[in-house]
Amino acid sequence: MSLRRTSAPSRCDGVVGGLPAIFVGGDLLHERIDKAADAADHEALEPLDLTVVVAEETVTALGGVLDDVGISSDNEDTTDLPEGGEMQLQFVYARQITTHIQLVFIAMAEGSSVVRTFDEEMKYIHRETPTRFRIDKGCVPNMRVEGAFYVNSKLEQLMFDELKQHITAGGVGGFLPAVKQIANVAALPGIVGRSIGLPDVHSGYGFAIGNVAAFDMSDPEAIVSPGGVGFDINCGVRLIRTNLNEKDIAPLKEELTQSLFDHIPVGVGSKGVIPTSAGDLEAALEMGMDWSLREGYAWAEDKEHCEEYGRMLQADPTKVGARAKKRGLPQLGTLGAGNHYAEIQVVEEIDDERAAARMGIDQIGQVCIMIHSGSRGLGHQVATDALVEMERAMARDGIHTNDRQLACARIQSKEGQNYLAAMAAAANFAWVNRSSMTFLTRQAFAKMFKTSPDDLDMHVIYDVSHNIAKVEEHMFQGKPKRLLVHRKGSTRAFPPHHPLIPVDYQFTGQPVLIGGTMGTCSYVLTGTDQGMEETFGSTCHGAGRAQSRNKSRKNLEYTEVLDALAKKGISIRVASPKLVMEEAPESYKDVTQVVDTCHDAGVSRKAIRLRPIAVVKG
């Protein structure tokens, strides 16, 4: 199989699905796919090699696209992006050839329309408050509602630089800038309120990462879009407290970091150590954390401090494909790679003593553990399979979007309901995954300190989801309305007295866990009433990338990154040096600026700041 650069052909032959020739970075690409490969058994596991020959200037943009759709080391594929010439990609499954790559290149082609100047674009973008901009209708065609994004004076430059780069490139290559993606989401059928970008927003697949959008469940035209959830379904963060202080672990820090690294399977192709049969997987997909509790891998109170109590009841394992289950079966209880991590952190600052006390945080220097992971290959495959079905549904139902990456289906359609049931099952898998790693973390600490996890007070403070779509009731235009809220790279942040948050947090608001970048601080926030009104009870989820993984690999040396962490007194265990460069602080926005923007805008409040002292990564 090959994709090769050609000189302006007049037609495209041999293309799966009859897709046209594709314009990328000034070059026309043909997909030349053998009939034998096109008809290959999609269940086969034999690797398929895809060679792409592109001009040097398109490699970086293409690399960013492949990173975001999940064709990376964390999804069992290998990606190597040289300076120019041939780019070798190996895919485990044939279906990835006929879905991801088609969608990726189509999206890049659609970026080649007429591009306005920056000044022309800014006519549609207006500052409303010191922390919020409005995107007017007309920024892109067919907008049904306005868009909005939250940035402070330091973050807005990054937002507008992304737009300027897109304009300078003539609208060709890579993803659309986040401003345009927010506006395109505002054009989707059934959307209400605004399409919202939070301070960590940056370009992603379809929806921007950090984009929130709500769709009216009573509108028969309203849609659900996998691009509004993301490929790593229910990627999320869990925070576990202890009664230890920094001075208690200082003499054992290196040994404790190694113990955590030994207990939790990490990295590409990592397999779980918790015995899991096919029957166990089916039960986990349906039951979520109830399965973990039944099998003895979770404490009863863990569920109480988890979003949705660790189980989405609409999950239907029969809607999860065989390949997704095959990928997920060996990965239960594994961290994975990419931006996933397990960190030992200490409390550095308490901004809200009342909220912190409800969380069991009562002193500076108190030790916590933060786990960031998701649904691994299972969730990725669920999203992949849904995109294929939704492409067909769009053609059948006459659904038109501004961006082909916004593949969607009507919520009440068979495809929409199938996706929501499969997505819920993948979300349950992610909660079981984090619960399994919590069990392993408790074991590692108990072994090191020769006592029980209960004696160490290793209780879950909270577990939040980043990539998910949920049916929620919100007050809209003075009336309660059932909405399907898409949160991609954003976090639910419900206020005090909301019925869906635990009793422990009824007077303080839901804890919101904001993971920093490798070596930088993390935060715990709480939800606010203003956030419910402005952002459908949502806030940021992390720092947000400032440069692509490919650019990070080019610009940084892993030895420099490791040395910088060592100077901060941070122990680190990492399976791949390449990932150290991709996840270095320089690759991300300043998480403190992101959190401060949300706090100043009133959509969430700062409660606790944590500082890492040990990092475990894939």
Secondary structure in CASP SS format (residue, H / E / C, confidence):
PFRMAT SS
TARGET T0000
AUTHOR 0000-0000-0000
METHOD secondary structure of the structure
MODEL  1
M C 1.00
S E 1.00
L E 1.00
R E 1.00
R E 1.00
T E 1.00
S C 1.00
A C 1.00
P C 1.00
S C 1.00
R C 1.00
C C 1.00
D C 1.00
G C 1.00
V C 1.00
V H 1.00
G H 1.00
G H 1.00
L C 1.00
P C 1.00
A C 1.00
I E 1.00
F E 1.00
V E 1.00
G C 1.00
G C 1.00
D E 1.00
L E 1.00
L E 1.00
H E 1.00
E E 1.00
R E 1.00
I C 1.00
D C 1.00
K H 1.00
A H 1.00
A H 1.00
D H 1.00
A C 1.00
A C 1.00
D C 1.00
H C 1.00
E C 1.00
A C 1.00
L C 1.00
E C 1.00
P C 1.00
L E 1.00
D E 1.00
L E 1.00
T E 1.00
V E 1.00
V E 1.00
V E 1.00
A C 1.00
E H 1.00
E H 1.00
T H 1.00
V H 1.00
T H 1.00
A H 1.00
L H 1.00
G H 1.00
G H 1.00
V H 1.00
L H 1.00
D H 1.00
D H 1.00
V C 1.00
G C 1.00
I C 1.00
S C 1.00
S H 1.00
D H 1.00
N H 1.00
E C 1.00
D C 1.00
T E 1.00
T E 1.00
D C 1.00
L C 1.00
P C 1.00
E C 1.00
G C 1.00
G E 1.00
E E 1.00
M E 1.00
Q E 1.00
L E 1.00
Q E 1.00
F E 1.00
V C 1.00
Y C 1.00
A H 1.00
R H 1.00
Q H 1.00
I H 1.00
T H 1.00
T H 1.00
H H 1.00
I H 1.00
Q H 1.00
L H 1.00
V H 1.00
F H 1.00
I H 1.00
A H 1.00
M H 1.00
A H 1.00
E H 1.00
G C 1.00
S C 1.00
S C 1.00
V C 1.00
V C 1.00
R C 1.00
T C 1.00
F H 1.00
D H 1.00
E H 1.00
E H 1.00
M H 1.00
K C 1.00
Y C 1.00
I E 1.00
H E 1.00
R E 1.00
E E 1.00
T E 1.00
P C 1.00
T C 1.00
R E 1.00
F E 1.00
R E 1.00
I E 1.00
D C 1.00
K C 1.00
G C 1.00
C C 1.00
V C 1.00
P C 1.00
N C 1.00
M C 1.00
R C 1.00
V C 1.00
E E 1.00
G E 1.00
A E 1.00
F E 1.00
Y E 1.00
V C 1.00
N C 1.00
S C 1.00
K C 1.00
L C 1.00
E H 1.00
Q H 1.00
L H 1.00
M H 1.00
F H 1.00
D H 1.00
E H 1.00
L H 1.00
K H 1.00
Q H 1.00
H H 1.00
I H 1.00
T H 1.00
A C 1.00
G C 1.00
G C 1.00
V C 1.00
G C 1.00
G C 1.00
F C 1.00
L C 1.00
P C 1.00
A H 1.00
V H 1.00
K H 1.00
Q H 1.00
I H 1.00
A H 1.00
N H 1.00
V H 1.00
A C 1.00
A C 1.00
L C 1.00
P C 1.00
G C 1.00
I E 1.00
V E 1.00
G E 1.00
R E 1.00
S E 1.00
I E 1.00
G E 1.00
L E 1.00
P E 1.00
D E 1.00
V E 1.00
H E 1.00
S C 1.00
G C 1.00
Y C 1.00
G C 1.00
F C 1.00
A C 1.00
I E 1.00
G E 1.00
N E 1.00
V E 1.00
A E 1.00
A E 1.00
F E 1.00
D E 1.00
M C 1.00
S C 1.00
D C 1.00
P C 1.00
E C 1.00
A C 1.00
I E 1.00
V E 1.00
S C 1.00
P H 1.00
G H 1.00
G H 1.00
V C 1.00
G C 1.00
F C 1.00
D C 1.00
I C 1.00
N C 1.00
C C 1.00
G E 1.00
V E 1.00
R E 1.00
L E 1.00
I E 1.00
R E 1.00
T E 1.00
N E 1.00
L E 1.00
N E 1.00
E H 1.00
K H 1.00
D H 1.00
I H 1.00
A H 1.00
P H 1.00
L H 1.00
K H 1.00
E H 1.00
E H 1.00
L H 1.00
T H 1.00
Q H 1.00
S H 1.00
L H 1.00
F H 1.00
D H 1.00
H H 1.00
I C 1.00
P C 1.00
V C 1.00
G C 1.00
V C 1.00
G C 1.00
S C 1.00
K C 1.00
G C 1.00
V C 1.00
I C 1.00
P C 1.00
T C 1.00
S C 1.00
A H 1.00
G H 1.00
D H 1.00
L H 1.00
E H 1.00
A H 1.00
A H 1.00
L H 1.00
E H 1.00
M H 1.00
G C 1.00
M H 1.00
D H 1.00
W H 1.00
S H 1.00
L H 1.00
R H 1.00
E H 1.00
G C 1.00
Y C 1.00
A C 1.00
W C 1.00
A H 1.00
E H 1.00
D H 1.00
K H 1.00
E H 1.00
H C 1.00
C E 1.00
E H 1.00
E H 1.00
Y H 1.00
G H 1.00
R C 1.00
M C 1.00
L C 1.00
Q C 1.00
A C 1.00
D C 1.00
P H 1.00
T H 1.00
K H 1.00
V C 1.00
G C 1.00
A H 1.00
R H 1.00
A H 1.00
K H 1.00
K H 1.00
R H 1.00
G H 1.00
L H 1.00
P H 1.00
Q H 1.00
L C 1.00
G C 1.00
T C 1.00
L C 1.00
G C 1.00
A C 1.00
G C 1.00
N C 1.00
H C 1.00
Y E 1.00
A E 1.00
E E 1.00
I E 1.00
Q E 1.00
V E 1.00
V E 1.00
E E 1.00
E E 1.00
I E 1.00
D C 1.00
D C 1.00
E H 1.00
R H 1.00
A H 1.00
A H 1.00
A H 1.00
R H 1.00
M C 1.00
G C 1.00
I C 1.00
D C 1.00
Q C 1.00
I C 1.00
G C 1.00
Q E 1.00
V E 1.00
C E 1.00
I E 1.00
M E 1.00
I E 1.00
H E 1.00
S E 1.00
G C 1.00
S C 1.00
R H 1.00
G H 1.00
L H 1.00
G H 1.00
H H 1.00
Q H 1.00
V H 1.00
A H 1.00
T H 1.00
D H 1.00
A H 1.00
L H 1.00
V H 1.00
E H 1.00
M H 1.00
E H 1.00
R H 1.00
A H 1.00
M H 1.00
A H 1.00
R H 1.00
D H 1.00
G C 1.00
I C 1.00
H C 1.00
T C 1.00
N C 1.00
D C 1.00
R H 1.00
Q H 1.00
L H 1.00
A C 1.00
C C 1.00
A E 1.00
R E 1.00
I C 1.00
Q C 1.00
S C 1.00
K H 1.00
E H 1.00
G H 1.00
Q H 1.00
N H 1.00
Y H 1.00
L H 1.00
A H 1.00
A H 1.00
M H 1.00
A H 1.00
A H 1.00
A H 1.00
A H 1.00
N H 1.00
F H 1.00
A H 1.00
W H 1.00
V H 1.00
N H 1.00
R H 1.00
S H 1.00
S H 1.00
M H 1.00
T H 1.00
F H 1.00
L H 1.00
T H 1.00
R H 1.00
Q H 1.00
A H 1.00
F H 1.00
A H 1.00
K H 1.00
M H 1.00
F H 1.00
K C 1.00
T C 1.00
S C 1.00
P C 1.00
D C 1.00
D C 1.00
L C 1.00
D C 1.00
M C 1.00
H C 1.00
V E 1.00
I E 1.00
Y E 1.00
D E 1.00
V E 1.00
S E 1.00
H C 1.00
N C 1.00
I E 1.00
A E 1.00
K E 1.00
V E 1.00
E E 1.00
E E 1.00
H E 1.00
M E 1.00
F E 1.00
Q C 1.00
G C 1.00
K E 1.00
P E 1.00
K E 1.00
R E 1.00
L E 1.00
L E 1.00
V E 1.00
H E 1.00
R E 1.00
K E 1.00
G C 1.00
S C 1.00
T E 1.00
R E 1.00
A C 1.00
F C 1.00
P C 1.00
P C 1.00
H C 1.00
H C 1.00
P C 1.00
L C 1.00
I C 1.00
P C 1.00
V H 1.00
D H 1.00
Y H 1.00
Q C 1.00
F C 1.00
T C 1.00
G C 1.00
Q C 1.00
P E 1.00
V E 1.00
L E 1.00
I E 1.00
G C 1.00
G C 1.00
T C 1.00
M C 1.00
G C 1.00
T C 1.00
C C 1.00
S E 1.00
Y E 1.00
V E 1.00
L E 1.00
T E 1.00
G E 1.00
T C 1.00
D H 1.00
Q H 1.00
G H 1.00
M H 1.00
E H 1.00
E H 1.00
T H 1.00
F C 1.00
G C 1.00
S E 1.00
T E 1.00
C C 1.00
H C 1.00
G C 1.00
A C 1.00
G C 1.00
R E 1.00
A C 1.00
Q C 1.00
S C 1.00
R H 1.00
N H 1.00
K H 1.00
S H 1.00
R H 1.00
K H 1.00
N H 1.00
L C 1.00
E C 1.00
Y H 1.00
T H 1.00
E H 1.00
V H 1.00
L H 1.00
D H 1.00
A H 1.00
L H 1.00
A H 1.00
K H 1.00
K C 1.00
G C 1.00
I C 1.00
S E 1.00
I E 1.00
R E 1.00
V E 1.00
A C 1.00
S C 1.00
P H 1.00
K H 1.00
L H 1.00
V H 1.00
M H 1.00
E H 1.00
E C 1.00
A C 1.00
P H 1.00
E H 1.00
S H 1.00
Y E 1.00
K C 1.00
D C 1.00
V H 1.00
T H 1.00
Q H 1.00
V H 1.00
V H 1.00
D H 1.00
T H 1.00
C H 1.00
H H 1.00
D H 1.00
A H 1.00
G C 1.00
V C 1.00
S E 1.00
R E 1.00
K E 1.00
A E 1.00
I E 1.00
R E 1.00
L E 1.00
R E 1.00
P E 1.00
I E 1.00
A E 1.00
V E 1.00
V E 1.00
K E 1.00
G C 1.00
END
